[in-house]
Amino acid sequence: MEYKSSGNGFLEFELKDKIIKGIVELGFNTPSPIQKDSIPLILNGHDLIAQAQTGTGKTAAFSIPILNMLKNNSEIEALIITPTRELAIQISDEIFKLGKFLRTKTICVYGGQSIKRQIELLDKKPQVMVATPGRLLDHLKNNRIKRFNPKIVVLDESDEMLDMGFLDSIEKIFRFIPRDRQTLLFSATMPTPIKNLANKILNNPKSVKIATASVANADIEQKYYIINENERDDAITRLIDVIAPQKSIIFTRMKKEADKLSNFLTSKGYKSVCLHGDMEQRERQTAIKSFKENKANILVATDVASRGLDISDVSHVFNYHMPLNPESYVHRIGRTGRAGKKGMAITLVTPLEFRDLKRIKERINTALELFELPNNYNTDDFISTILDYKISSDSLDLYPVLSSKIDNAQLVCKLLSYLCDSLSGISKNKIKELQDSLDEAPKSKQKARTRRTRRI
């Protein structure tokens, strides 16, 4: 075999030469534990329940054997169902790269994309389909997929599909799939509903469980800051000014956000470039070159655009918006803390997003430390005490419950009333003093402006 001299650990699986070539080109050398345990079982035709955390190499664990077993028929041979379009795109991209030398045709199907365009791609007879539950079920109900008889079906991030309410759709999808199939179920956790689903759709499955461990690099310090929705731009600039990162990537969810934020930073004097999927290849190459050569020290990028970036000296990663899934979080923060260097990952989170952040923390078994943006208040000691009071995790759990029942302004007034009633030291005279100080503040500012004008 051409790659025996490479010492590649994937040779033990006796894969096709063209797959080994794809593996080597992607830089994979040693199978991860989930890959080492799962690949032989899948190649031998077993149904499988694989429990492992996000970021442990699950995608390659099922993609490599699937590619090896494809017969290149003119129909869909493998179906991978995943909860979000971001993850669907990510999986499709990795399968495409691994199957590059096999010329494997893949299709990625998700909501928000043109149905007409997806039908056109289906007519090109792909061998592998990666799909989100809602759009896939819509295609099946409307009989848009001809000769739908996948021999291998993968449910990826099954517990996340449960959290997102997709379990009913999954069961309906399996009514369209013949029983004569190999089914693989991957999940970070195994709650009872997922176990029940496995009993329904799998046939004498083998089980693989990888011991829980933090998938995040220990060299990456992880922080999150609580902000209001309208404070994102201000928070980013304040953090950059205080931290002074050597080289940083700021991740946004959408292309238009990447453009807007990069333009905003440039207008404020920061050396920023942008990278997203709508840019021409020449523009992308120019942006990456500027960032690599330190002509710009801030790269604002979307998840899809950042894949495959080989930049080893990124000191900081900022999540402008919280990632939509654990896979994306692990991928993003992995841009820093490389080659034995220390790195820092900072995520901006609103109180309403805290529950989602908590889910990511639990899924990847990592510690994120809560911080607040520094305040420059020049006011009464009592008010400063409140404004500087550290936000607790318990309060963030309680906030969405209360804010769903009452207007925010009313909620603040009720909590202040509760505080005033609880602290006997807050007298009416004290409150009057605070009101007077607020009334005086605008006058002081006006006097200061007048003095500056006179000096000018």
Secondary structure as GFF3:
##gff-version 3
##sequence-region A 1 456
A	DSSP	three_ten_helix	4	6	.	.	.	ID=ss1
A	DSSP	three_ten_helix	9	13	.	.	.	ID=ss2
A	DSSP	alpha_helix	17	25	.	.	.	ID=ss3
A	DSSP	alpha_helix	33	43	.	.	.	ID=ss4
A	DSSP	beta_strand	48	51	.	.	.	ID=ss5
A	DSSP	alpha_helix	58	69	.	.	.	ID=ss6
A	DSSP	beta_strand	78	81	.	.	.	ID=ss7
A	DSSP	alpha_helix	85	98	.	.	.	ID=ss8
A	DSSP	three_ten_helix	100	102	.	.	.	ID=ss9
A	DSSP	beta_strand	106	109	.	.	.	ID=ss10
A	DSSP	alpha_helix	115	122	.	.	.	ID=ss11
A	DSSP	beta_strand	128	131	.	.	.	ID=ss12
A	DSSP	alpha_helix	133	141	.	.	.	ID=ss13
A	DSSP	beta_strand	152	155	.	.	.	ID=ss14
A	DSSP	alpha_helix	158	163	.	.	.	ID=ss15
A	DSSP	alpha_helix	167	174	.	.	.	ID=ss16
A	DSSP	beta_strand	182	187	.	.	.	ID=ss17
A	DSSP	alpha_helix	192	201	.	.	.	ID=ss18
A	DSSP	beta_strand	206	209	.	.	.	ID=ss19
A	DSSP	beta_strand	220	226	.	.	.	ID=ss20
A	DSSP	three_ten_helix	229	231	.	.	.	ID=ss21
A	DSSP	alpha_helix	232	243	.	.	.	ID=ss22
A	DSSP	beta_strand	248	252	.	.	.	ID=ss23
A	DSSP	alpha_helix	255	267	.	.	.	ID=ss24
A	DSSP	beta_strand	272	275	.	.	.	ID=ss25
A	DSSP	alpha_helix	281	292	.	.	.	ID=ss26
A	DSSP	beta_strand	298	302	.	.	.	ID=ss27
A	DSSP	alpha_helix	303	306	.	.	.	ID=ss28
A	DSSP	beta_strand	316	319	.	.	.	ID=ss29
A	DSSP	alpha_helix	326	333	.	.	.	ID=ss30
A	DSSP	beta_strand	343	349	.	.	.	ID=ss31
A	DSSP	three_ten_helix	351	353	.	.	.	ID=ss32
A	DSSP	alpha_helix	354	364	.	.	.	ID=ss33
A	DSSP	beta_strand	369	371	.	.	.	ID=ss34
A	DSSP	alpha_helix	381	387	.	.	.	ID=ss35
A	DSSP	alpha_helix	393	403	.	.	.	ID=ss36
A	DSSP	alpha_helix	408	422	.	.	.	ID=ss37
A	DSSP	alpha_helix	428	455	.	.	.	ID=ss38
###
